[in-house]
Each structure stands twice: as structure tokens, then as C-alpha cells.
């Protein structure tokens, strides 16, 4: 099975001093017969790895959703093609009051199934939210 691994333009490449090169793929699709699009857990960085919205879950969620939109566009998809999201948040109350509005706005009446989980930390200690998404390509 050949996996199509892509890193869409405008999305940060997460780098760590202890690991050379990219540490994961931002978006993957299985072999040509696969309809599944997997978007990695996404944090609020700009394309130059500058953190966006420190202390502001709404700004962070907006940045994350914009990156997810870029990842979908890489395969000609949009929000309506998303089947499921998984959201990880540091402060559930803050996210539900402030960040969730950005998630809802992104999907604009076509919400996917969703899971939101409260966690104690994320891959960057400034991050208040991380979201991964799963979408489907149109039928063959």
C-alpha cells in the first residue's frame, strides 16, 4: 500500500532539537483506492513556527481550524468532507465558552462527529488546544 504523505503550504513543520527533519506527516491518504484522509493533531503555530494566541483559546482554535482547512484543501476538500474531529483541551470550561465557537463557525452547519477530551498538557506548554481531523475523499 502506497501512502500519500503531504505537508500543505502555509502549515508549520514541527521541529524538535533532538530529532532531525520532520517528525510526522501533516496529512496522509492510503493507497489510491482509499477514501480516508487523516490530518495530524494540529497546534496553533504559523508557518514559521511562531506560536499564535498565547493564553487565548479562541485565537488558538481559529489558527488550528485554518490549518485544518489548508490540509483539507490539499486534497480538494472542505469542512463538509470532515467525518470526525478529536479535540484535546487544557481547560474544558474555557474551550466550551470561547474556543468551540471557532470550531462551530469553521463547519458552518456541517458539523462532523466529535470528541473533546480534557488533558493536563499538550506538545507545547503554551498550547490550550490541539485538534486532529478525519475526512473522506469523494467516491471513486
C-alpha positions, 0 to 999 in steps of 0.5 A: 500500500502506497501512502500519500504523505503531504505537508500543505503550504502555509502549515508549520513543520514541527521541529524538535532539537533532538530529532532531525527533519520532520517528525510526522506527516501533516496529512496522509491518504492510503493507497489510491483506492482509499477514501480516508484522509487523516490530518495530524493533531494540529497546534496553533503555530504559523508557518514559521513556527511562531506560536499564535494566541498565547493564553487565548483559546479562541485565537488558538482554535481559529489558527488550528481550524485554518490549518485544518482547512489548508490540509483539507484543501490539499486534497480538494476538500472542505469542512463538509468532507470532515467525518470526525474531529478529536479535540484535546483541551487544557481547560474544558470550561474555557474551550466550551465558552470561547474556543468551540465557537471557532470550531462551530463557525469553521463547519458552518452547519456541517458539523462532523462527529466529535470528541473533546477530551480534557488533558493536563498538557499538550506538545507545547506548554503554551498550547490550550488546544490541539485538534486532529481531523478525519475526512473522506475523499469523494467516491471513486 
